[in-house]
Amino acid sequence: MVFPFGNPTLELRRLRRRDREALFQAMSAQPAMAGFGLGAMQAGILDSPQPGAAVFGLMRGNDVVAAVFCFDGVAAWLYGHELEAGEWCGRELAGLAPAVRLVAGPAAMVEGFWGSYATPAHEVRTRLAQTMFELKEPPAGGERFALGLAREADLEDLVAASCEMHEEELGLELESHDRESYQLGLMGQIMEQRVWCHRHTMTGQLMFKASIASPSQLCAQVEGVWVPPAFRRSGVAQTAMRELCARLLRRHDRVSLYVNDHNSAAIGLYRKLGFYEVGAFETLHAWPIWPV
């Protein structure tokens, strides 16, 4: 499919192994904003078929202008910079993946995508304005912290913490199938050594957790940073994140994460650690209110 979008025309098509270099070149221009996609590429999403996964690219000749990583037909991660590119991707993908209910990416892309994708059958549950931050140098100061990789024995506490975090941020209680998805996802991350946690030395209570959503050489994207309310404002988050970032920057060029714009405490913490803003991000949760 082609359409006049500037000069020359663009084409939307599913990307294959032959497009790997073009997609990498596009996303490596802004690694923090493209952290999830870079990690998916490193995991081989274009190199071998993965059940339920597909990558679509908006192409100008052999160059990628924007991309949509689609998972199980319900989640779409976007990369691109222009509202019009998002609009075109949303309009064309509506017929290919009509049940998408989670969209995340640069704010202009998400706005354009959802504006042309959604129908009256889609009801937005939450729409979070966020800011993407990145860090390239290890945070200064601080002593080493007892931060360790999570183990299978930590799974129950991590799932409970993730559910509490979800409900706190979104005001929505997780349904049973969503909780099961959280558990499966966390178990996979634990097996791949992508979940970090810290427990109280005396009581064993979980005090901090964080996951690496999508690691690549260019970027380690951190997600799910959480401290129980009882331990907030105690310095745990700052100390743990300082240690985590120092460790990650030994293996990755940068650390990225996105924060809800209303979470001033978290934004202040990350700025203290040396993170700086790189762009506006957005996450949208929706639900079809009747079959589409």
C-alpha positions in Angstrom: 0.0 0.0 0.0 1.3 3.4 -0.9 0.2 6.9 -0.2 1.5 10.4 -0.8 3.2 11.4 2.5 5.7 14.1 1.5 7.9 13.2 -1.4 8.5 10.5 -2.3 5.6 8.1 -1.4 5.7 5.7 1.5 4.7 2.1 1.7 3.4 0.1 4.8 4.5 -3.5 4.8 5.4 -6.3 7.1 9.2 -6.4 7.8 11.4 -9.4 7.3 14.9 -10.4 8.0 16.1 -8.5 4.9 14.9 -5.3 6.6 16.9 -5.7 9.7 19.6 -3.2 8.9 17.2 -0.5 7.7 15.1 -0.9 10.9 18.2 -0.9 13.1 19.5 2.3 11.4 16.2 4.1 12.0 15.9 3.2 15.6 19.6 3.6 16.6 19.1 7.4 15.8 17.2 7.6 19.1 18.0 4.5 21.2 16.2 5.5 24.3 12.9 6.1 22.5 13.5 2.9 20.6 14.7 0.8 23.5 11.9 -1.8 23.3 12.3 -2.3 19.6 16.0 -2.6 19.7 15.7 -5.3 22.4 13.1 -7.2 20.3 15.5 -7.1 17.4 18.4 -8.4 19.4 16.1 -11.2 20.6 15.6 -12.1 17.0 12.1 -10.9 16.2 13.0 -10.5 12.5 15.4 -13.4 12.2 13.0 -16.3 12.9 9.2 -16.5 13.1 7.8 -15.9 16.6 4.2 -16.9 17.4 1.9 -13.9 17.7 4.7 -11.4 16.8 4.9 -9.2 13.8 6.7 -6.0 12.8 5.3 -3.5 10.3 7.3 -0.7 8.8 6.4 2.5 7.0 9.0 2.6 4.3 10.4 5.3 2.1 12.2 3.2 -0.5 14.5 1.1 1.6 14.4 3.4 4.6 12.2 2.8 7.7 10.2 6.0 8.7 8.1 4.4 11.4 7.5 0.9 12.9 4.9 -1.0 14.8 5.8 -4.1 16.8 2.6 -6.0 17.3 2.2 -8.8 19.8 -0.7 -11.4 19.9 -2.9 -8.9 18.1 -3.5 -6.9 21.3 -0.4 -4.9 22.0 1.4 -2.4 19.8 4.7 -0.8 20.5 5.4 2.2 18.1 8.5 3.9 16.9 8.5 7.1 14.9 8.2 10.8 15.3 5.4 12.2 13.1 1.6 12.3 13.8 0.8 11.6 10.2 2.9 8.4 10.2 1.0 7.2 13.3 -2.3 8.0 11.6 -1.4 5.9 8.5 -0.1 3.0 10.5 -3.3 3.0 12.7 -5.6 3.2 9.7 -4.0 0.3 7.8 -3.4 -1.9 10.8 -7.1 -1.6 11.9 -7.9 -4.3 9.4 -5.0 -6.6 10.3 -5.1 -6.4 14.1 -8.6 -5.2 15.1 -8.3 -6.1 18.9 -5.3 -3.9 19.9 -5.9 -2.6 23.5 -2.4 -1.6 24.6 -0.4 1.0 22.7 2.9 2.6 23.8 5.5 4.8 22.1 6.5 8.3 21.3 3.5 10.6 22.1 2.9 11.9 18.6 2.9 8.4 17.1 0.5 7.1 19.7 -1.9 10.0 19.2 -1.9 9.6 15.5 -2.2 5.8 15.6 -5.1 5.7 18.0 -6.9 8.5 16.3 -7.1 6.6 13.1 -7.2 3.1 14.6 -10.0 3.3 17.2 -13.7 2.8 16.4 -16.8 3.4 18.6 -16.3 -0.1 19.8 -13.0 0.8 21.6 -13.2 2.4 25.1 -10.1 4.1 26.5 -9.5 2.9 30.1 -6.4 4.9 30.8 -4.1 7.3 28.8 -0.8 8.1 30.5 1.3 11.1 29.5 4.9 10.2 30.2 8.4 11.3 29.7 11.3 9.2 28.4 14.6 9.6 30.3 18.1 8.3 29.6 21.3 7.9 31.4 24.8 7.4 29.9 27.1 7.8 32.9 27.0 5.8 36.2 25.4 7.9 39.0 28.0 9.4 41.3 28.4 8.6 45.0 26.9 6.0 47.2 28.1 2.7 48.6 27.5 -0.7 47.0 24.0 -2.0 47.7 22.8 -5.6 48.3 20.9 -5.8 45.0 20.5 -9.2 43.5 18.9 -11.0 40.6 15.5 -12.4 41.4 15.0 -16.1 41.7 12.0 -18.4 41.1 11.3 -18.3 44.9 10.7 -14.5 44.6 8.0 -14.9 42.0 5.0 -14.8 44.3 6.1 -11.6 46.0 7.1 -10.0 42.7 3.6 -10.8 41.1 1.9 -9.3 44.2 4.1 -6.2 44.0 3.4 -5.8 40.2 -0.3 -6.1 40.7 -0.2 -3.5 43.5 1.9 -1.2 41.3 -0.6 -1.6 38.4 -3.6 -0.8 40.5 -1.8 2.2 42.1 -0.8 3.7 38.8 -3.9 3.0 36.7 -6.6 2.7 39.3 -7.6 -0.6 37.8 -7.7 -4.0 39.5 -6.1 -6.7 37.5 -8.4 -9.4 36.2 -7.4 -13.0 36.8 -6.2 -13.6 33.2 -4.1 -10.4 33.4 -2.6 -11.6 36.7 -1.6 -14.9 35.0 0.0 -12.9 32.2 2.0 -10.9 34.7 3.1 -14.1 36.3 4.2 -15.7 33.0 6.0 -12.6 31.9 7.9 -12.2 35.2 8.9 -15.9 35.2 10.3 -15.4 31.8 12.2 -12.3 32.9 13.6 -14.1 36.0 14.8 -17.0 33.9 16.6 -14.6 31.6 18.1 -12.7 34.6 16.2 -9.5 33.9 14.6 -8.9 37.3 16.4 -7.3 40.2 15.2 -7.0 43.8 16.3 -6.2 47.4 14.8 -7.6 50.6 15.0 -6.4 54.1 17.9 -8.1 55.9 16.0 -8.8 59.0 12.4 -9.5 57.9 13.0 -10.7 54.3 10.3 -8.3 53.1 10.6 -7.2 49.5 11.8 -3.5 49.5 12.6 -2.9 45.8 12.1 -4.4 42.5 12.9 -3.5 38.9 12.9 -5.3 35.5 14.8 -4.9 32.3 12.1 -4.8 29.7 14.1 -5.1 26.6 17.9 -5.2 26.6 20.2 -4.5 23.7 23.8 -3.2 23.4 22.6 0.3 22.7 20.0 0.5 25.5 18.7 -1.3 28.6 15.1 -0.1 29.2 14.1 -0.4 32.8 10.5 -0.9 33.8 8.4 -1.8 36.9 10.5 0.1 39.4 8.6 -0.2 42.7 9.1 0.3 46.4 6.4 -0.6 48.9 4.7 2.5 50.5 6.2 1.7 53.9 9.8 2.1 52.5 9.3 5.2 50.4 11.2 8.3 51.2 13.8 6.2 53.0 16.5 6.4 50.3 15.9 2.8 49.2 14.8 3.7 45.6 17.7 6.1 45.1 20.3 3.7 46.4 19.0 0.7 44.6 18.6 2.5 41.3 22.1 3.9 41.6 23.5 0.4 42.0 21.3 -1.0 39.2 22.3 1.7 36.7 26.0 1.3 37.5 25.7 -2.4 36.8 23.7 -2.0 33.6 26.1 0.6 32.2 28.9 -1.9 32.3 27.1 -3.9 29.6 24.9 -1.3 27.8 25.5 2.1 26.3 22.7 3.7 28.1 19.8 3.1 30.5 16.3 4.4 29.6 13.0 4.5 31.4 9.7 6.4 31.1 7.8 8.0 33.9 4.3 9.2 34.3 4.3 13.0 34.1 2.2 13.3 37.3 4.8 11.3 39.3 6.9 14.2 40.4 8.7 12.2 43.1 10.0 9.7 40.6 11.0 12.4 38.2 12.9 14.2 40.9 14.7 10.9 41.9 15.8 10.1 38.3 17.1 13.7 37.7 19.2 13.4 40.9 20.7 10.2 39.5 21.7 12.0 36.3 18.9 11.0 34.0 17.8 13.6 31.4 14.7 13.9 29.3 14.8 12.8 25.7 11.1 13.0 24.6 7.4 12.7 25.2 6.0 9.2 25.6 2.5 7.8 26.0 0.9 4.5 27.1 -2.8 3.9 26.3 -4.9 1.1 27.6 -8.3 0.4 26.0 -10.9 -2.3 25.9 -13.3 -3.2 23.0 -16.7 -2.8 24.5 -18.2 -5.2 22.0 -16.7 -7.6 19.5 -14.9 -5.7 16.7 
